[in-house]
């Protein structure tokens, strides 16, 4: 009788352990790095930008980083930031701005907003959305 009760308790422990293990295992798989890396590249490829200094003509090129969802509210522009001559066509958004510390952004059709690093001075900034997308809107913020 004791052996039978011990076996029953052992069997119940095994069932409970498998039941808990079955519930935990899918969560561990869902959070694995392999799953995260397979979705990350398709979410947001980098956009390119070029910033031409309007005083000396030097051009700086780089990658704009993803910074949120397209269509998010525009950050407020400060009174010392001036922008003019915006242009939107296909994958390209361009704008001229003058300020002490500002960023230019573009919302692309992949539903991602890309922003430049902090810029200063008078610049003509051109941003190009990733291949297969198009520029929907853009702007600048800072001071």
N, C-alpha and C positions, 0 to 999 in steps of 0.2 A: 504494500500500500504506500509506504514511504517513497519507494522508488518511482511508482506511478505518479505520485504528487510532484516529485522532483522533476520528472520528465515533463509533466504538464506545465510546470512553472518555467522550465527551460524553454519549452516550445513557445509559450506565450511571450517570453522575453525576446525570442528570435523574431516572432511576428511583429512585435512592437518596434524592435530595432530596424527591421526591414521597412516597416511603414514610415518611420521617421527618416530613415536614410533615403527612401524614395521621394519624400517631400523636400528634403534639403538638396539632393543632387541636382534637380533641374535649375534651382536658383543659382547654384555654383556654376553650372554650365552657362547660364544666361549672362553671368557677370564676367566670364572668362575674357582675357585679352584678345583671343582670336576672334570672338564675336564682335568686340568693339572695333577692331581694326578693319574688319571687312565692311563695316558701314561708314566709318569715318571718311575715307577718301571720296566716296560718292556724295557725301553731304556737302562738302565745300572745298573745291580746288581753289588755289590762290588766284587772285586777279593781279594784273600788272599795272604799274603806274610809272609815269614820267613827269618830273617836275622841272620846268625850265625857268631859271631866274630871269626876270624881266629886265634887270639892270645890267648884268654881265653876260647873259646868254648861256651860262653853264647849265647843263642838263644832268639831273640825277635820276637814275632808274632803280626800280626795286619791285618787291612783291607787296601788295596790300593784303592785310590780314582780315579774315572773316571776323565780324564783330556784331553778331546778332542776326535777327530776322529782318528781311527786307520789309519796308513799310512801317517799321518802328517809328515812333514819334521823332521828329527832327530835334536834335539837341538845340538849345537856344543859341543864337549868334550874339556875340557881345558887340557893343557899339564901336569898338576899335577895329573889328574885322570888316573889311570891305571886299565884296566879290562882284564881278561883272562878266559879261559875255559868256553865259553858259551855253553849252552845245551838247546835244544828245542825239546819237545816231548809231543804230545797230548795237554793237558791243561796247561802244565808246561813249564816255561822258567826259567833258572837259569844261574847266572853269578857270578864270583868272581871279586870284585873291591876294590881298595884302593885309598882313597882320603880324603880331609878335609870336603867337603860338597857336596854330590852327591845324585842323585835319580836314581832309576832303573825303567824302564818302560816295559810294554808288550802290544802289540796290539793283541786283541782277535777277533775271528770271528764274534762277534756281532757288529763289526765296532766301538769299543770303545777302547781308550788307557787308561790304568791304570798306576798310578805311586805310588811309595812308598813315605813316608815322607822323609825328608832330613836325610841321613845317613852319618857317618864319621868313619874313620879307615879302617881296612881290613875286608871285609865281604864277605860271600858267601850268595847271595840273591836268594831265590826261590820264584817265583810268580806263582799263580795258577788262571787261568781264571775261570769265573763263570761256574756252571754246564750247560751243553748243548752247550758249546762253545769250541773252541780250540785256542791255542796260535799260532799266525802267525809269529811274529817276536818280538824282544825285544832289549834292549840296556840300556845304562846308560849315564847320562850327569851331569855336575857339575865340581867341581875342587878338 
